[in-house]
Amino acid sequence: MQGCRLLMLTCKDASQLMSQSFDRRLGLFEKAGLHFHLVICHSCKIAYRQLDFMHQLCKQIAAGSEDITSMQPGLSAEAQERILKELRRKQDEKSASGD
């Protein structure tokens, strides 16, 4: 993706950049294009907030934190606990299978 094209991202392009932004530092045009897209696209803004929440949650779990309630940008404590329980169950399954 180059220059001006980055300032007019499709939702598909934006979702790829959203995902990549958690793995690497985005370039100036990528960051500007994503920011512009998130300003005008409500659906992608919501998706980015959800991705960011899950990313932060996974980081807390990996760090061994049991208190995820302080992170809630909109999820109830019960929903957060259900997510945490399911992530632990998946992790236990993966450990049991030897992966």
Secondary structure, 3 states (H helix, E strand, C coil): CCHHHHCCCCHHHHHHHHHHHCCCCCCHHHHHHHHHHHHHCHHHHHHHHHHHHHHHHHHHHHCCCCCCHHHCCCCCHHHHHHHHHHHHHHHHHHHHHCC
